[in-house]
Amino acid sequence: MLKKKKKDSILPKDPIGSETAPAAAPAQGSSAPIKLELLITIVEKKKAEFYLDLIQSFDVNFQFSEPAHGTAKADILDYLGLADSDKTVIFSVVRSDRLDELMYTLDMKFRTIRDGKGVSVSVPFSSMIGTSVYAFLCNAVETVGGVK
Amino acid sequence: MSGNESGYEMIFCIINSGFSETLMDAAREAGARGGTVMRARGTAGKEAEEIFSITVHPDKEVVMILVPKTIKDAVLNAVYKSVGMGTAGQGIAFSLPVNKTVGLQ
């Protein structure tokens, strides 16, 4: 499932360069482009929509989810009183400057929501090609605003 | 974009459908706690299949296992021995560095 965020939802706090300049050009007030990370979040299937919406609110424009299941055996599931091990894996591309805040929020939700337990890990991107794709993934609305 | 602050690695295993139990048994013996299985579909060029004498079953499973860095090699080795390319599982496995984790407690 692909989720695209509406452009007018959240404005970037730290917009990057412009479409004519490479994305790697220093942004105003910063010395390096914003780094991106792939956030992999594994949650219960019934809570997937909630976490998709939560992650999206952190300047995340691109994410997709895949149905999955845990590997716990039937006897362990019975022991824990769980009916099934259906999970959803959410892959999200997240700006590294929003990552700490997002992971803190996820941690709070994992701890406090009923049946909301999950695991989230981040893997850094090592490279990327395409200025406008980069701007889209960073949610740099002002950068792509001038592109027709 | 470097760093592996968390001390964990994410092992990805791509195996023929139906071998995730075998894989997880081997991974558990090497110290892994659990994993997550996703269904997937494999593709391969006909030419490559003939050259390497490998038949690619399109039905695949992707197993993700989060492990401490210290046991990563042991788990990868166990996976390779139990469901590696030389077995019916025809699996490949690799690991990615993990920067940050939450929800493990």
gemmi code that builds the backbone of each chain (N, CA, C; Angstrom):
import gemmi

chains = {
    "A": [
        ("MET", (0.852, -1.188, 0.000), (0.000, 0.000, 0.000), (0.883, 1.230, 0.000)),
        ("LEU", (0.617, 2.133, -0.892), (1.406, 3.351, -1.017), (0.608, 4.496, -0.448)),
        ("LYS", (1.230, 5.273, 0.411), (0.530, 6.427, 0.988), (1.248, 7.688, 0.572)),
        ("LYS", (0.533, 8.591, -0.052), (1.116, 9.864, -0.441), (0.496, 10.944, 0.424)),
        ("LYS", (1.326, 11.843, 0.889), (0.791, 12.887, 1.756), (0.419, 14.095, 0.924)),
        ("LYS", (-0.632, 14.785, 1.350), (-1.005, 16.018, 0.668), (0.080, 17.051, 0.899)),
        ("LYS", (0.318, 17.873, -0.130), (1.424, 18.829, -0.048), (1.218, 19.899, 1.019)),
        ("ASP", (-0.044, 20.248, 1.286), (-0.258, 21.377, 2.176), (-0.296, 20.965, 3.650)),
        ("SER", (0.023, 19.730, 3.949), (-0.139, 19.278, 5.328), (0.927, 19.824, 6.270)),
        ("ILE", (2.194, 19.661, 5.893), (3.271, 20.106, 6.783), (4.338, 20.807, 5.967)),
        ("LEU", (4.744, 21.968, 6.411), (5.827, 22.670, 5.735), (7.149, 22.291, 6.376)),
        ("PRO", (8.218, 22.235, 5.589), (9.505, 21.853, 6.168), (10.037, 22.928, 7.084)),
        ("LYS", (10.720, 22.491, 8.113), (11.320, 23.450, 9.025), (12.632, 23.966, 8.462)),
        ("ASP", (13.253, 23.151, 7.618), (14.576, 23.508, 7.117), (14.646, 23.171, 5.634)),
        ("PRO", (14.061, 24.049, 4.781), (13.999, 23.714, 3.365), (15.390, 23.592, 2.751)),
        ("ILE", (15.505, 22.710, 1.789), (16.798, 22.527, 1.128), (16.837, 23.316, -0.160)),
        ("GLY", (17.997, 23.328, -0.852), (18.285, 24.091, -2.067), (17.137, 24.362, -3.029)),
        ("SER", (17.342, 24.293, -4.305), (16.285, 24.529, -5.270), (16.394, 23.500, -6.375)),
        ("GLU", (15.365, 23.459, -7.254), (15.349, 22.455, -8.317), (16.501, 22.693, -9.285)),
        ("THR", (16.865, 23.959, -9.517), (17.939, 24.242, -10.460), (19.304, 23.896, -9.868)),
        ("ALA", (19.428, 24.031, -8.572), (20.689, 23.661, -7.928), (20.607, 22.215, -7.475)),
        ("PRO", (21.735, 21.511, -7.462), (21.676, 20.130, -6.981), (21.258, 20.063, -5.523)),
        ("ALA", (20.599, 18.967, -5.189), (20.115, 18.818, -3.813), (21.256, 18.823, -2.818)),
        ("ALA", (22.442, 18.453, -3.300), (23.568, 18.382, -2.395), (24.102, 19.766, -2.015)),
        ("ALA", (23.608, 20.817, -2.717), (24.078, 22.160, -2.393), (23.638, 22.520, -0.983)),
        ("PRO", (24.471, 23.262, -0.249), (24.119, 23.589, 1.120), (22.831, 24.393, 1.188)),
        ("ALA", (21.967, 24.046, 2.098), (20.742, 24.799, 2.306), (21.060, 26.044, 3.111)),
        ("GLN", (20.137, 27.015, 3.031), (20.340, 28.247, 3.761), (20.387, 27.955, 5.258)),
        ("GLY", (21.460, 28.370, 5.881), (21.577, 28.175, 7.315), (22.064, 26.806, 7.720)),
        ("SER", (22.382, 25.958, 6.739), (22.945, 24.657, 7.091), (24.082, 24.340, 6.137)),
        ("SER", (24.966, 23.437, 6.533), (26.150, 23.193, 5.728), (26.084, 21.891, 4.944)),
        ("ALA", (25.038, 21.107, 5.130), (24.966, 19.819, 4.444), (23.523, 19.496, 4.105)),
        ("PRO", (23.303, 18.692, 3.062), (21.928, 18.288, 2.754), (21.360, 17.398, 3.853)),
        ("ILE", (20.052, 17.378, 3.920), (19.401, 16.549, 4.940), (19.575, 15.081, 4.567)),
        ("LYS", (19.993, 14.291, 5.509), (20.163, 12.867, 5.237), (18.836, 12.137, 5.393)),
        ("LEU", (18.738, 11.020, 4.719), (17.508, 10.234, 4.767), (17.794, 8.848, 5.341)),
        ("GLU", (16.797, 8.297, 5.984), (16.946, 6.937, 6.503), (15.677, 6.146, 6.184)),
        ("LEU", (15.845, 4.857, 6.025), (14.695, 3.967, 5.830), (14.281, 3.445, 7.196)),
        ("LEU", (13.058, 3.777, 7.573), (12.544, 3.320, 8.867), (11.693, 2.074, 8.639)),
        ("ILE", (12.056, 0.993, 9.293), (11.299, -0.263, 9.174), (10.567, -0.472, 10.490)),
        ("THR", (9.244, -0.477, 10.424), (8.431, -0.593, 11.638), (7.548, -1.837, 11.540)),
        ("ILE", (7.639, -2.691, 12.536), (6.853, -3.929, 12.539), (5.813, -3.816, 13.651)),
        ("VAL", (4.539, -3.862, 13.262), (3.457, -3.688, 14.246), (2.362, -4.716, 14.008)),
        ("GLU", (1.437, -4.809, 14.965), (0.271, -5.679, 14.797), (-0.535, -5.179, 13.602)),
        ("LYS", (-1.113, -6.138, 12.880), (-1.838, -5.794, 11.651), (-2.951, -4.763, 11.909)),
        ("LYS", (-3.673, -4.951, 13.020), (-4.826, -4.079, 13.260), (-4.437, -2.657, 13.638)),
        ("LYS", (-3.171, -2.442, 13.994), (-2.723, -1.092, 14.348), (-1.925, -0.440, 13.215)),
        ("ALA", (-1.847, -1.085, 12.078), (-0.999, -0.579, 10.996), (-1.431, 0.813, 10.518)),
        ("GLU", (-2.735, 1.006, 10.331), (-3.223, 2.295, 9.840), (-2.857, 3.426, 10.790)),
        ("PHE", (-2.988, 3.135, 12.077), (-2.659, 4.152, 13.090), (-1.193, 4.580, 12.964)),
        ("TYR", (-0.304, 3.583, 12.854), (1.116, 3.914, 12.790), (1.492, 4.540, 11.446)),
        ("LEU", (0.826, 4.152, 10.378), (1.072, 4.795, 9.078), (0.767, 6.297, 9.173)),
        ("ASP", (-0.373, 6.616, 9.778), (-0.760, 8.025, 9.921), (0.188, 8.771, 10.854)),
        ("LEU", (0.595, 8.095, 11.924), (1.504, 8.740, 12.880), (2.841, 9.077, 12.212)),
        ("ILE", (3.398, 8.114, 11.516), (4.705, 8.333, 10.870), (4.593, 9.411, 9.800)),
        ("GLN", (3.479, 9.392, 9.074), (3.270, 10.375, 8.005), (3.309, 11.807, 8.518)),
        ("SER", (2.919, 11.996, 9.759), (2.868, 13.356, 10.310), (4.252, 13.910, 10.640)),
        ("PHE", (5.301, 13.116, 10.422), (6.665, 13.587, 10.679), (7.400, 13.871, 9.370)),
        ("ASP", (6.773, 14.643, 8.502), (7.366, 15.024, 7.213), (7.692, 13.821, 6.338)),
        ("VAL", (6.925, 12.759, 6.493), (7.178, 11.554, 5.687), (6.198, 11.533, 4.516)),
        ("ASN", (6.745, 11.603, 3.304), (5.908, 11.635, 2.107), (5.756, 10.276, 1.453)),
        ("PHE", (6.649, 9.370, 1.756), (6.602, 8.096, 1.056), (6.722, 6.938, 2.036)),
        ("GLN", (5.731, 6.108, 2.056), (5.838, 4.886, 2.848), (4.958, 3.808, 2.228)),
        ("PHE", (5.323, 2.588, 2.447), (4.490, 1.474, 1.996), (4.494, 0.388, 3.055)),
        ("SER", (3.431, -0.383, 3.033), (3.321, -1.430, 4.062), (3.102, -2.787, 3.410)),
        ("GLU", (3.554, -3.805, 4.084), (3.466, -5.176, 3.578), (2.913, -6.074, 4.683)),
        ("PRO", (1.967, -6.942, 4.343), (1.512, -7.909, 5.348), (2.630, -8.900, 5.671)),
        ("ALA", (2.698, -9.323, 6.900), (3.743, -10.259, 7.326), (3.225, -11.047, 8.513)),
        ("HIS", (4.028, -11.990, 8.983), (3.660, -12.669, 10.228), (4.900, -12.956, 11.054)),
        ("GLY", (4.704, -13.001, 12.357), (5.818, -13.269, 13.258), (6.166, -14.746, 13.239)),
        ("THR", (7.317, -15.082, 13.817), (7.768, -16.475, 13.768), (7.576, -17.205, 15.096)),
        ("ALA", (6.852, -16.587, 16.014), (6.591, -17.268, 17.290), (5.765, -18.527, 17.034)),
        ("LYS", (6.086, -19.604, 17.751), (5.395, -20.869, 17.511), (4.035, -20.882, 18.209)),
        ("ALA", (3.190, -21.813, 17.765), (1.799, -21.862, 18.243), (1.717, -21.986, 19.759)),
        ("ASP", (2.624, -22.797, 20.353), (2.545, -22.987, 21.805), (2.863, -21.695, 22.559)),
        ("ILE", (3.782, -20.894, 22.007), (4.115, -19.612, 22.655), (2.950, -18.637, 22.508)),
        ("LEU", (2.326, -18.631, 21.332), (1.163, -17.755, 21.121), (0.043, -18.129, 22.091)),
        ("ASP", (-0.187, -19.438, 22.260), (-1.224, -19.893, 23.197), (-0.879, -19.469, 24.617)),
        ("TYR", (0.396, -19.625, 24.974), (0.851, -19.278, 26.315), (0.625, -17.798, 26.601)),
        ("LEU", (0.869, -16.963, 25.583), (0.699, -15.518, 25.761), (-0.743, -15.074, 25.541)),
        ("GLY", (-1.604, -16.021, 25.152), (-3.001, -15.682, 24.926), (-3.232, -14.904, 23.652)),
        ("LEU", (-2.350, -15.084, 22.675), (-2.493, -14.356, 21.414), (-3.167, -15.253, 20.384)),
        ("ALA", (-4.062, -14.649, 19.600), (-4.818, -15.431, 18.627), (-3.981, -15.727, 17.382)),
        ("ASP", (-3.226, -14.766, 16.948), (-2.446, -14.969, 15.728), (-1.187, -14.112, 15.772)),
        ("SER", (-0.355, -14.267, 14.759), (0.877, -13.487, 14.721), (0.898, -12.590, 13.489)),
        ("ASP", (-0.291, -12.183, 13.042), (-0.350, -11.317, 11.857), (0.254, -9.953, 12.152)),
        ("LYS", (1.168, -9.556, 11.302), (1.862, -8.273, 11.471), (1.777, -7.475, 10.184)),
        ("THR", (2.165, -6.228, 10.289), (2.376, -5.404, 9.107), (3.753, -4.772, 9.231)),
        ("VAL", (4.501, -4.809, 8.139), (5.800, -4.143, 8.109), (5.636, -2.846, 7.327)),
        ("ILE", (5.991, -1.741, 7.961), (5.875, -0.430, 7.324), (7.277, 0.067, 6.974)),
        ("PHE", (7.476, 0.382, 5.721), (8.744, 0.970, 5.277), (8.500, 2.457, 5.023)),
        ("SER", (9.269, 3.310, 5.684), (9.075, 4.751, 5.534), (10.422, 5.424, 5.280)),
        ("VAL", (10.413, 6.422, 4.415), (11.632, 7.205, 4.192), (11.533, 8.464, 5.053)),
        ("VAL", (12.467, 8.609, 5.973), (12.369, 9.655, 6.996), (13.612, 10.550, 6.950)),
        ("ARG", (13.388, 11.855, 7.110), (14.520, 12.791, 7.252), (15.236, 12.499, 8.567)),
        ("SER", (16.546, 12.506, 8.522), (17.274, 12.155, 9.748), (17.098, 13.210, 10.838)),
        ("ASP", (16.790, 14.469, 10.440), (16.611, 15.499, 11.478), (15.259, 15.369, 12.193)),
        ("ARG", (14.353, 14.538, 11.659), (13.086, 14.294, 12.350), (13.053, 12.916, 13.011)),
        ("LEU", (14.123, 12.160, 12.794), (14.110, 10.753, 13.198), (14.040, 10.566, 14.717)),
        ("ASP", (14.844, 11.329, 15.445), (14.866, 11.165, 16.905), (13.485, 11.418, 17.511)),
        ("GLU", (12.881, 12.524, 17.040), (11.550, 12.903, 17.535), (10.526, 11.811, 17.193)),
        ("LEU", (10.607, 11.312, 15.957), (9.674, 10.270, 15.515), (9.858, 8.988, 16.331)),
        ("MET", (11.102, 8.598, 16.527), (11.342, 7.338, 17.249), (10.961, 7.451, 18.717)),
        ("TYR", (11.139, 8.634, 19.278), (10.703, 8.862, 20.654), (9.180, 8.697, 20.743)),
        ("THR", (8.483, 9.296, 19.787), (7.018, 9.193, 19.772), (6.574, 7.738, 19.580)),
        ("LEU", (7.243, 7.045, 18.662), (6.899, 5.633, 18.436), (7.109, 4.818, 19.712)),
        ("ASP", (8.223, 5.085, 20.385), (8.531, 4.355, 21.619), (7.415, 4.559, 22.645)),
        ("MET", (6.976, 5.818, 22.769), (5.884, 6.122, 23.712), (4.624, 5.355, 23.343)),
        ("LYS", (4.304, 5.345, 22.054), (3.085, 4.655, 21.597), (3.208, 3.148, 21.800)),
        ("PHE", (4.388, 2.598, 21.507), (4.590, 1.151, 21.692), (4.340, 0.756, 23.148)),
        ("ARG", (4.726, 1.657, 24.059), (4.620, 1.341, 25.477), (3.219, 1.555, 26.035)),
        ("THR", (2.464, 2.485, 25.443), (1.221, 2.911, 26.086), (-0.057, 2.428, 25.406)),
        ("ILE", (-0.004, 2.095, 24.143), (-1.239, 1.723, 23.438), (-1.514, 0.229, 23.583)),
        ("ARG", (-2.752, -0.093, 23.848), (-3.135, -1.503, 23.959), (-2.980, -2.191, 22.596)),
        ("ASP", (-2.333, -3.318, 22.588), (-2.013, -4.056, 21.347), (-1.191, -3.211, 20.367)),
        ("GLY", (-0.538, -2.206, 20.887), (0.222, -1.308, 20.004), (1.708, -1.573, 20.025)),
        ("LYS", (2.105, -2.689, 20.608), (3.527, -3.013, 20.719), (4.130, -3.194, 19.328)),
        ("GLY", (5.363, -2.765, 19.207), (6.027, -2.914, 17.913), (7.519, -2.701, 18.039)),
        ("VAL", (8.176, -2.856, 16.925), (9.621, -2.639, 16.858), (9.893, -1.737, 15.675)),
        ("SER", (10.804, -0.799, 15.846), (11.152, 0.092, 14.751), (12.661, 0.241, 14.674)),
        ("VAL", (13.203, 0.113, 13.477), (14.645, 0.279, 13.294), (14.884, 1.183, 12.096)),
        ("SER", (16.003, 1.895, 12.124), (16.317, 2.776, 10.993), (17.609, 2.340, 10.329)),
        ("VAL", (17.592, 2.393, 9.006), (18.764, 2.033, 8.206), (19.118, 3.240, 7.338)),
        ("PRO", (20.362, 3.719, 7.403), (20.699, 4.922, 6.632), (20.772, 4.665, 5.125)),
        ("PHE", (20.349, 5.646, 4.342), (20.544, 5.594, 2.884), (22.011, 5.913, 2.614)),
        ("SER", (22.603, 5.199, 1.683), (23.991, 5.521, 1.337), (24.057, 6.384, 0.083)),
        ("SER", (23.048, 6.314, -0.782), (23.068, 7.159, -1.979), (21.659, 7.310, -2.529)),
        ("MET", (21.520, 8.279, -3.420), (20.217, 8.550, -4.027), (20.448, 9.313, -5.318)),
        ("ILE", (19.557, 9.172, -6.289), (19.697, 9.940, -7.525), (18.373, 10.635, -7.828)),
        ("GLY", (18.459, 11.885, -8.298), (17.273, 12.647, -8.664), (16.959, 13.727, -7.650)),
        ("THR", (17.118, 14.986, -8.097), (16.899, 16.114, -7.185), (15.454, 16.188, -6.707)),
        ("SER", (14.523, 16.053, -7.672), (13.126, 16.220, -7.287), (12.645, 15.046, -6.415)),
        ("VAL", (13.188, 13.867, -6.678), (12.833, 12.719, -5.831), (13.327, 12.962, -4.413)),
        ("TYR", (14.554, 13.466, -4.337), (15.130, 13.768, -3.023), (14.282, 14.806, -2.286)),
        ("ALA", (13.899, 15.868, -3.022), (13.088, 16.924, -2.406), (11.740, 16.366, -1.945)),
        ("PHE", (11.179, 15.474, -2.756), (9.897, 14.844, -2.389), (10.049, 14.033, -1.100)),
        ("LEU", (11.113, 13.250, -1.040), (11.308, 12.397, 0.141), (11.600, 13.219, 1.385)),
        ("CYS", (12.221, 14.395, 1.179), (12.519, 15.288, 2.309), (11.323, 16.146, 2.679)),
        ("ASN", (10.291, 16.120, 1.863), (9.143, 17.005, 2.030), (9.563, 18.465, 1.958)),
        ("ALA", (10.466, 18.771, 1.011), (10.918, 20.146, 0.838), (9.947, 20.854, -0.091)),
        ("VAL", (8.810, 21.248, 0.448), (7.714, 21.798, -0.348), (8.145, 23.057, -1.081)),
        ("GLU", (8.918, 23.905, -0.442), (9.314, 25.165, -1.070), (10.226, 24.920, -2.260)),
        ("THR", (10.993, 23.844, -2.201), (11.904, 23.533, -3.302), (11.145, 23.135, -4.547)),
        ("VAL", (10.166, 22.285, -4.415), (9.433, 21.797, -5.579), (8.257, 22.696, -5.933)),
        ("GLY", (7.984, 23.679, -5.117), (6.843, 24.551, -5.364), (6.935, 25.283, -6.686)),
        ("GLY", (8.172, 25.614, -7.113), (8.339, 26.369, -8.347), (8.386, 25.497, -9.588)),
        ("VAL", (8.398, 24.219, -9.428), (8.502, 23.322, -10.583), (7.134, 23.083, -11.178)),
        ("LYS", (7.003, 23.301, -12.498), (5.718, 23.078, -13.181), (5.748, 21.707, -13.845)),
    ],
    "B": [
        ("MET", (26.368, 9.644, 6.062), (25.303, 8.713, 6.381), (25.906, 7.419, 6.892)),
        ("SER", (26.743, 7.547, 7.845), (27.374, 6.343, 8.330), (26.950, 6.094, 9.763)),
        ("GLY", (27.521, 5.086, 10.337), (27.277, 4.846, 11.755), (26.363, 3.677, 11.989)),
        ("ASN", (26.609, 3.000, 13.068), (25.772, 1.888, 13.480), (25.701, 2.009, 14.987)),
        ("GLU", (24.928, 3.026, 15.403), (24.932, 3.422, 16.814), (24.262, 2.385, 17.707)),
        ("SER", (23.324, 1.633, 17.152), (22.472, 0.808, 17.993), (23.130, -0.475, 18.469)),
        ("GLY", (24.139, -0.947, 17.757), (24.745, -2.237, 18.093), (23.964, -3.413, 17.538)),
        ("TYR", (22.963, -3.126, 16.701), (22.153, -4.183, 16.084), (22.363, -4.186, 14.573)),
        ("GLU", (22.056, -5.318, 13.978), (22.045, -5.426, 12.520), (20.746, -6.105, 12.114)),
        ("MET", (20.226, -5.735, 10.956), (19.026, -6.382, 10.432), (19.448, -7.370, 9.350)),
        ("ILE", (19.160, -8.647, 9.599), (19.485, -9.680, 8.615), (18.264, -9.911, 7.732)),
        ("PHE", (18.461, -9.809, 6.443), (17.406, -10.103, 5.471), (17.722, -11.442, 4.814)),
        ("CYS", (16.763, -12.339, 4.795), (16.953, -13.639, 4.133), (15.848, -13.787, 3.092)),
        ("ILE", (16.236, -14.101, 1.877), (15.257, -14.342, 0.811), (15.334, -15.827, 0.479)),
        ("ILE", (14.242, -16.540, 0.734), (14.269, -18.005, 0.610), (13.039, -18.489, -0.151)),
        ("ASN", (13.095, -19.714, -0.616), (11.918, -20.309, -1.251), (10.790, -20.423, -0.230)),
        ("SER", (9.582, -20.276, -0.716), (8.424, -20.314, 0.164), (8.351, -21.650, 0.925)),
        ("GLY", (8.056, -21.570, 2.204), (7.912, -22.783, 3.005), (9.125, -23.137, 3.837)),
        ("PHE", (10.212, -22.360, 3.716), (11.439, -22.703, 4.438), (11.708, -21.776, 5.629)),
        ("SER", (10.742, -20.912, 5.942), (11.005, -19.954, 7.021), (11.153, -20.646, 8.385)),
        ("GLU", (10.419, -21.747, 8.571), (10.536, -22.472, 9.853), (11.940, -23.054, 10.014)),
        ("THR", (12.420, -23.683, 8.937), (13.774, -24.259, 8.963), (14.801, -23.177, 9.245)),
        ("LEU", (14.616, -22.053, 8.575), (15.547, -20.932, 8.757), (15.534, -20.445, 10.199)),
        ("MET", (14.316, -20.256, 10.737), (14.218, -19.706, 12.085), (14.770, -20.675, 13.129)),
        ("ASP", (14.595, -21.975, 12.905), (15.173, -22.959, 13.836), (16.690, -22.802, 13.893)),
        ("ALA", (17.292, -22.647, 12.701), (18.754, -22.478, 12.642), (19.171, -21.156, 13.278)),
        ("ALA", (18.411, -20.111, 12.981), (18.755, -18.781, 13.519), (18.628, -18.761, 15.043)),
        ("ARG", (17.606, -19.425, 15.560), (17.418, -19.463, 17.017), (18.586, -20.182, 17.687)),
        ("GLU", (19.023, -21.264, 17.058), (20.165, -22.004, 17.631), (21.412, -21.136, 17.690)),
        ("ALA", (21.502, -20.195, 16.757), (22.668, -19.297, 16.730), (22.475, -18.077, 17.625)),
        ("GLY", (21.300, -17.983, 18.254), (21.106, -16.907, 19.224), (20.045, -15.882, 18.883)),
        ("ALA", (19.427, -15.984, 17.708), (18.378, -15.020, 17.347), (17.125, -15.294, 18.171)),
        ("ARG", (16.350, -14.238, 18.411), (15.155, -14.404, 19.248), (13.897, -14.630, 18.417)),
        ("GLY", (13.768, -13.957, 17.321), (12.567, -14.104, 16.496), (12.737, -13.366, 15.191)),
        ("GLY", (11.755, -13.492, 14.342), (11.842, -12.829, 13.047), (10.471, -12.494, 12.512)),
        ("THR", (10.457, -11.835, 11.381), (9.208, -11.463, 10.723), (9.274, -11.934, 9.277)),
        ("VAL", (8.199, -12.581, 8.832), (8.197, -13.187, 7.499), (7.236, -12.429, 6.581)),
        ("MET", (7.720, -12.075, 5.405), (6.863, -11.453, 4.389), (6.866, -12.327, 3.145)),
        ("ARG", (5.741, -12.350, 2.456), (5.683, -13.078, 1.182), (6.271, -12.193, 0.084)),
        ("ALA", (6.887, -12.836, -0.900), (7.481, -12.058, -1.990), (7.494, -12.908, -3.267)),
        ("ARG", (7.896, -12.279, -4.342), (7.943, -12.990, -5.620), (9.303, -12.759, -6.246)),
        ("GLY", (9.979, -13.835, -6.578), (11.318, -13.727, -7.149), (11.294, -13.650, -8.659)),
        ("THR", (12.300, -13.012, -9.224), (12.434, -12.956, -10.683), (13.879, -13.271, -11.037)),
        ("ALA", (14.066, -13.878, -12.200), (15.431, -14.108, -12.689), (15.366, -14.275, -14.193)),
        ("GLY", (16.412, -13.845, -14.874), (16.455, -13.970, -16.325), (16.585, -15.443, -16.707)),
        ("LYS", (15.886, -15.837, -17.766), (15.937, -17.231, -18.233), (17.380, -17.622, -18.562)),
        ("GLU", (18.101, -16.672, -19.192), (19.482, -16.948, -19.603), (20.346, -17.278, -18.385)),
        ("ALA", (20.210, -16.435, -17.348), (20.993, -16.639, -16.125), (20.648, -17.974, -15.484)),
        ("GLU", (19.379, -18.331, -15.528), (18.957, -19.611, -14.947), (19.654, -20.766, -15.649)),
        ("GLU", (19.765, -20.663, -17.001), (20.413, -21.741, -17.764), (21.916, -21.772, -17.506)),
        ("ILE", (22.528, -20.598, -17.498), (23.986, -20.528, -17.305), (24.383, -21.117, -15.953)),
        ("PHE", (23.649, -20.722, -14.922), (24.021, -21.149, -13.574), (23.300, -22.427, -13.130)),
        ("SER", (22.515, -23.009, -14.037), (21.759, -24.239, -13.727), (20.944, -24.094, -12.447)),
        ("ILE", (20.286, -22.970, -12.331), (19.463, -22.706, -11.142), (18.037, -22.445, -11.593)),
        ("THR", (17.098, -23.095, -10.946), (15.695, -22.805, -11.221), (15.179, -21.882, -10.129)),
        ("VAL", (14.642, -20.762, -10.547), (14.145, -19.809, -9.552), (12.653, -20.012, -9.346)),
        ("HIS", (12.301, -20.444, -8.141), (10.880, -20.572, -7.809), (10.354, -19.168, -7.544)),
        ("PRO", (9.272, -18.789, -8.190), (8.812, -17.404, -8.012), (8.288, -17.111, -6.605)),
        ("ASP", (7.752, -18.142, -5.931), (7.214, -17.901, -4.582), (8.345, -17.829, -3.568)),
        ("LYS", (8.483, -16.696, -2.957), (9.587, -16.483, -1.995), (9.041, -16.005, -0.660)),
        ("GLU", (9.877, -16.108, 0.319), (9.602, -15.487, 1.613), (10.806, -14.630, 1.977)),
        ("VAL", (10.538, -13.469, 2.514), (11.613, -12.609, 3.016), (11.523, -12.633, 4.535)),
        ("VAL", (12.588, -13.053, 5.176), (12.588, -13.113, 6.643), (13.533, -12.030, 7.167)),
        ("MET", (13.014, -11.205, 8.059), (13.839, -10.155, 8.668), (14.127, -10.545, 10.111)),
        ("ILE", (15.390, -10.545, 10.464), (15.775, -10.904, 11.835), (16.681, -9.803, 12.379)),
        ("LEU", (16.264, -9.210, 13.474), (17.084, -8.177, 14.117), (17.967, -8.844, 15.172)),
        ("VAL", (19.265, -8.691, 15.025), (20.186, -9.375, 15.953), (21.263, -8.404, 16.449)),
        ("PRO", (21.807, -8.652, 17.641), (22.972, -7.870, 18.075), (24.142, -8.137, 17.129)),
        ("LYS", (24.957, -7.117, 16.930), (26.088, -7.242, 16.003), (26.979, -8.425, 16.347)),
        ("THR", (27.058, -8.723, 17.646), (27.996, -9.754, 18.106), (27.641, -11.157, 17.591)),
        ("ILE", (26.360, -11.399, 17.309), (25.982, -12.743, 16.841), (25.590, -12.745, 15.360)),
        ("LYS", (25.790, -11.625, 14.702), (25.379, -11.518, 13.292), (26.034, -12.590, 12.428)),
        ("ASP", (27.347, -12.746, 12.562), (28.061, -13.729, 11.727), (27.583, -15.146, 12.002)),
        ("ALA", (27.348, -15.446, 13.274), (26.890, -16.795, 13.636), (25.526, -17.078, 13.018)),
        ("VAL", (24.632, -16.085, 13.064), (23.295, -16.280, 12.498), (23.379, -16.415, 10.982)),
        ("LEU", (24.184, -15.563, 10.351), (24.334, -15.645, 8.888), (24.879, -17.017, 8.483)),
        ("ASN", (25.860, -17.501, 9.228), (26.431, -18.813, 8.926), (25.396, -19.919, 9.090)),
        ("ALA", (24.626, -19.839, 10.168), (23.597, -20.855, 10.418), (22.544, -20.841, 9.316)),
        ("VAL", (22.162, -19.638, 8.896), (21.174, -19.507, 7.821), (21.730, -20.091, 6.526)),
        ("TYR", (22.987, -19.776, 6.248), (23.608, -20.257, 5.015), (23.666, -21.785, 4.990)),
        ("LYS", (23.978, -22.374, 6.135), (24.091, -23.834, 6.187), (22.723, -24.509, 6.063)),
        ("SER", (21.687, -23.899, 6.657), (20.383, -24.580, 6.686), (19.551, -24.329, 5.430)),
        ("VAL", (19.566, -23.107, 4.922), (18.720, -22.812, 3.748), (19.488, -22.042, 2.671)),
        ("GLY", (20.787, -22.216, 2.612), (21.614, -21.498, 1.628), (21.391, -21.985, 0.215)),
        ("MET", (22.174, -21.452, -0.716), (22.006, -21.755, -2.140), (22.171, -23.248, -2.456)),
        ("GLY", (22.961, -23.930, -1.651), (23.179, -25.345, -1.907), (22.069, -26.241, -1.380)),
        ("THR", (21.045, -25.664, -0.845), (19.947, -26.452, -0.258), (18.644, -26.182, -1.022)),
        ("ALA", (17.615, -26.898, -0.628), (16.317, -26.712, -1.299), (15.738, -25.325, -1.025)),
        ("GLY", (16.145, -24.738, 0.064), (15.655, -23.393, 0.392), (16.169, -22.320, -0.546)),
        ("GLN", (17.298, -22.591, -1.184), (17.935, -21.670, -2.148), (17.925, -20.230, -1.643)),
        ("GLY", (18.395, -20.058, -0.439), (18.299, -18.738, 0.171), (19.543, -17.891, 0.000)),
        ("ILE", (19.327, -16.601, 0.005), (20.449, -15.672, 0.129), (20.177, -14.804, 1.357)),
        ("ALA", (21.240, -14.403, 2.002), (21.074, -13.604, 3.219), (22.115, -12.490, 3.238)),
        ("PHE", (21.715, -11.359, 3.744), (22.639, -10.242, 3.916), (22.192, -9.427, 5.122)),
        ("SER", (23.085, -8.588, 5.612), (22.707, -7.774, 6.773), (22.914, -6.299, 6.472)),
        ("LEU", (22.101, -5.477, 7.107), (22.220, -4.029, 6.972), (22.474, -3.426, 8.352)),
        ("PRO", (23.291, -2.388, 8.396), (23.528, -1.749, 9.692), (22.285, -0.986, 10.152)),
        ("VAL", (22.004, -1.064, 11.409), (20.845, -0.370, 11.972), (21.333, 0.805, 12.812)),
        ("ASN", (20.824, 1.975, 12.515), (21.258, 3.182, 13.233), (20.605, 3.291, 14.597)),
        ("LYS", (19.281, 3.182, 14.594), (18.537, 3.389, 15.845), (17.454, 2.324, 15.963)),
        ("THR", (17.110, 1.986, 17.198), (16.023, 1.017, 17.414), (15.120, 1.519, 18.538)),
        ("VAL", (13.843, 1.170, 18.456), (12.942, 1.344, 19.601), (12.004, 0.128, 19.676)),
        ("GLY", (11.526, -0.141, 20.871), (10.539, -1.201, 21.048), (11.113, -2.568, 21.359)),
        ("LEU", (12.393, -2.629, 21.670), (13.004, -3.946, 21.898), (12.852, -4.424, 23.336)),
        ("GLN", (12.529, -3.545, 24.282), (12.414, -3.987, 25.671), (11.116, -4.731, 25.890)),
    ],
}
model = gemmi.Model(1)
for chain_id, residues in chains.items():
    chain = gemmi.Chain(chain_id)
    for i, (resn, *xyz) in enumerate(residues, 1):
        res = gemmi.Residue()
        res.name, res.seqid = resn, gemmi.SeqId(i, " ")
        for name, pos in zip(("N", "CA", "C"), xyz):
            atom = gemmi.Atom()
            atom.name, atom.element = name, gemmi.Element(name[0])
            atom.pos, atom.b_iso = gemmi.Position(*pos), 0.0
            res.add_atom(atom)
        chain.add_residue(res)
    model.add_chain(chain)
structure = gemmi.Structure()
structure.add_model(model)
structure.setup_entities()
